Amino acid sequence: MELLNHAPLHLPHINYDSKKASYNHIARDDLQSHDFFKPAQDLRSHLDQLPLLRLRTQATSYIPSHSHLANDHTYTPYDQRYCPSCLPLQIVGNELHTILHCPHSSPLSHSTILSLNRALRRYDLCYWSSHTPLQQTAILLGSSPPKLLRKHDKAWTHSTSTACTQLIHSLQSHFFKHQPSASPGPAPSLTSSPASPP
């Protein structure tokens, strides 16, 4: 009851229309799952999932839409976080653009898409081209495809997580190699192991 007496928090104005392509929108099916508090299958694999987890939580420095601050430390509105590779075109550099459409980085996803298309056929699901770009981005980032039966969740992850994880590793490595100014400080290790207990 005491919490009700506190003044409301003053949060910065967020233009939700301009954030429709953010990962929160991409992952809406994940957010509606019945086991929301259970770690996703792809995060329970034996692979190093830290780069994927960073991307899914918008904690990277190489996806332009994840950079809240400009070089002068001023806040950049979401719809002005342009892809530096596509300038002077003003295209928001979100996950969908970076992975599927940007001529600088999207070729990295081609082999993963071929692998996922084979997996879709194996589970008698719709072809890759019949999925929306948002669905395709979510699948590339480790989410299960629409209409996959729950009993196949674990098998799907087992057959696709290596390809998805390798894509995220290659994206991270590619950007740290070709755009060092986008990531101040040393690049995080791609082979980092979980921190040992104190």
Secondary structure in CASP SS format (residue, H / E / C, confidence):
PFRMAT SS
TARGET T0000
AUTHOR 0000-0000-0000
METHOD secondary structure of the structure
MODEL  1
M C 1.00
E H 1.00
L H 1.00
L H 1.00
N H 1.00
H C 1.00
A C 1.00
P C 1.00
L C 1.00
H C 1.00
L C 1.00
P C 1.00
H C 1.00
I C 1.00
N C 1.00
Y H 1.00
D H 1.00
S H 1.00
K H 1.00
K C 1.00
A C 1.00
S C 1.00
Y H 1.00
N H 1.00
H H 1.00
I H 1.00
A C 1.00
R H 1.00
D H 1.00
D H 1.00
L H 1.00
Q C 1.00
S C 1.00
H C 1.00
D C 1.00
F C 1.00
F C 1.00
K C 1.00
P C 1.00
A C 1.00
Q H 1.00
D H 1.00
L H 1.00
R H 1.00
S C 1.00
H C 1.00
L C 1.00
D C 1.00
Q C 1.00
L H 1.00
P H 1.00
L H 1.00
L H 1.00
R H 1.00
L H 1.00
R H 1.00
T C 1.00
Q C 1.00
A C 1.00
T C 1.00
S C 1.00
Y C 1.00
I C 1.00
P H 1.00
S H 1.00
H H 1.00
S C 1.00
H C 1.00
L E 1.00
A C 1.00
N C 1.00
D C 1.00
H C 1.00
T C 1.00
Y E 1.00
T C 1.00
P C 1.00
Y H 1.00
D H 1.00
Q H 1.00
R C 1.00
Y E 1.00
C C 1.00
P H 1.00
S H 1.00
C H 1.00
L C 1.00
P C 1.00
L C 1.00
Q C 1.00
I C 1.00
V E 1.00
G C 1.00
N C 1.00
E H 1.00
L H 1.00
H H 1.00
T H 1.00
I H 1.00
L H 1.00
H H 1.00
C C 1.00
P C 1.00
H C 1.00
S C 1.00
S H 1.00
P H 1.00
L H 1.00
S H 1.00
H H 1.00
S H 1.00
T H 1.00
I H 1.00
L H 1.00
S H 1.00
L H 1.00
N H 1.00
R H 1.00
A H 1.00
L H 1.00
R H 1.00
R H 1.00
Y C 1.00
D C 1.00
L C 1.00
C C 1.00
Y C 1.00
W H 1.00
S H 1.00
S H 1.00
H C 1.00
T C 1.00
P H 1.00
L H 1.00
Q H 1.00
Q H 1.00
T H 1.00
A H 1.00
I H 1.00
L H 1.00
L C 1.00
G C 1.00
S C 1.00
S C 1.00
P C 1.00
P C 1.00
K C 1.00
L C 1.00
L C 1.00
R H 1.00
K H 1.00
H H 1.00
D H 1.00
K H 1.00
A H 1.00
W H 1.00
T H 1.00
H H 1.00
S H 1.00
T H 1.00
S H 1.00
T H 1.00
A H 1.00
C H 1.00
T H 1.00
Q H 1.00
L H 1.00
I H 1.00
H H 1.00
S H 1.00
L H 1.00
Q H 1.00
S H 1.00
H H 1.00
F H 1.00
F H 1.00
K H 1.00
H H 1.00
Q C 1.00
P H 1.00
S H 1.00
A H 1.00
S C 1.00
P C 1.00
G C 1.00
P C 1.00
A C 1.00
P C 1.00
S C 1.00
L C 1.00
T C 1.00
S C 1.00
S C 1.00
P C 1.00
A C 1.00
S C 1.00
P C 1.00
P C 1.00
END
